[in-house]
Amino acid sequence: MSTREERLVNLSIRAEAERRDLAAAVAEVRTEIEQKRARYSSIGFWTGTLTAGVVGAYRLFGRNSFNARVNRWSTAGSLLLAVARFLFRLFR
């Protein structure tokens, strides 16, 4: 073999090794990207679920919800009833 042919064979062997290394690196990066995508997808799902739960709880128990209004009216009614009972016992 001539030096040129030897050089071509060596370059071909080197190119094949570099292709294998590059393919392995690309596969590793692709695996990492898929793992991150799955992680972010899961985080997004749980964040959305938590947000929906918080919004639902606020609407159910928030300051202007029906529950809060009933609670305020029942407190006012309880105080009025206590005052009325006191006055009734006082003037009886």
C-alpha positions as CSV (number, residue, x, y, z in Angstrom):
1,M,0.0,0.0,0.0
2,S,1.1,3.5,-0.7
3,T,1.3,6.2,1.9
4,R,-1.7,7.8,0.3
5,E,-3.8,4.7,0.6
6,E,-2.7,4.2,4.2
7,R,-3.6,7.8,4.9
8,L,-7.1,7.3,3.4
9,V,-7.6,4.1,5.4
10,N,-6.5,5.8,8.6
11,L,-8.8,8.8,7.9
12,S,-11.7,6.4,7.2
13,I,-11.1,4.6,10.4
14,R,-10.9,7.9,12.3
15,A,-14.0,9.2,10.6
16,E,-16.0,6.1,11.6
17,A,-14.9,6.4,15.2
18,E,-15.8,10.0,15.3
19,R,-19.3,9.2,13.7
20,R,-19.9,6.6,16.5
21,D,-18.8,9.1,19.1
22,L,-21.1,11.8,17.6
23,A,-24.0,9.4,17.4
24,A,-23.6,8.4,21.1
25,A,-23.4,12.1,22.1
26,V,-26.6,12.9,20.1
27,A,-28.4,9.9,21.6
28,E,-27.4,11.1,25.1
29,V,-28.6,14.6,24.5
30,R,-31.8,13.3,23.0
31,T,-32.4,11.2,26.2
32,E,-31.8,14.2,28.4
33,I,-34.2,16.3,26.4
34,E,-36.9,13.6,26.6
35,Q,-36.4,13.3,30.4
36,K,-36.6,17.1,30.8
37,R,-39.7,17.3,28.6
38,A,-41.4,14.5,30.6
39,R,-40.5,16.3,33.9
40,Y,-41.8,19.7,32.7
41,S,-44.9,18.1,31.4
42,S,-45.5,16.5,34.8
43,I,-44.8,19.8,36.6
44,G,-47.2,21.6,34.3
45,F,-49.9,19.0,34.9
46,W,-49.6,19.2,38.7
47,T,-49.3,23.0,38.7
48,G,-52.5,23.2,36.7
49,T,-54.3,20.8,39.0
50,L,-53.1,22.7,42.1
51,T,-54.2,26.0,40.5
52,A,-57.7,24.6,39.7
53,G,-58.0,23.3,43.3
54,V,-57.0,26.7,44.8
55,V,-59.4,28.6,42.5
56,G,-62.2,26.2,43.4
57,A,-61.5,26.5,47.1
58,Y,-61.4,30.3,46.8
59,R,-64.7,30.4,45.0
60,L,-66.2,28.1,47.6
61,F,-64.7,29.6,50.7
62,G,-63.5,33.1,49.6
63,R,-64.5,36.4,51.0
64,N,-67.5,36.9,48.6
65,S,-68.6,33.3,48.3
66,F,-72.0,32.1,49.2
67,N,-70.5,30.3,52.2
68,A,-68.9,33.5,53.5
69,R,-72.2,35.4,53.1
70,V,-74.1,32.8,55.0
71,N,-71.5,32.7,57.7
72,R,-71.7,36.5,58.1
73,W,-75.5,36.5,58.2
74,S,-75.6,33.7,60.6
75,T,-73.1,35.5,62.9
76,A,-75.3,38.6,62.7
77,G,-78.4,36.6,63.3
78,S,-76.8,34.9,66.3
79,L,-75.9,38.2,67.8
80,L,-79.4,39.6,67.3
81,L,-80.9,36.5,68.8
82,A,-78.6,36.8,71.9
83,V,-79.5,40.5,72.3
84,A,-83.2,39.7,71.9
85,R,-83.0,36.9,74.5
86,F,-81.2,39.2,76.9
87,L,-83.8,42.0,76.5
88,F,-86.6,39.5,76.8
89,R,-85.2,38.2,80.1
90,L,-84.4,41.7,81.3
91,F,-87.9,43.1,80.8
92,R,-89.9,40.0,81.7
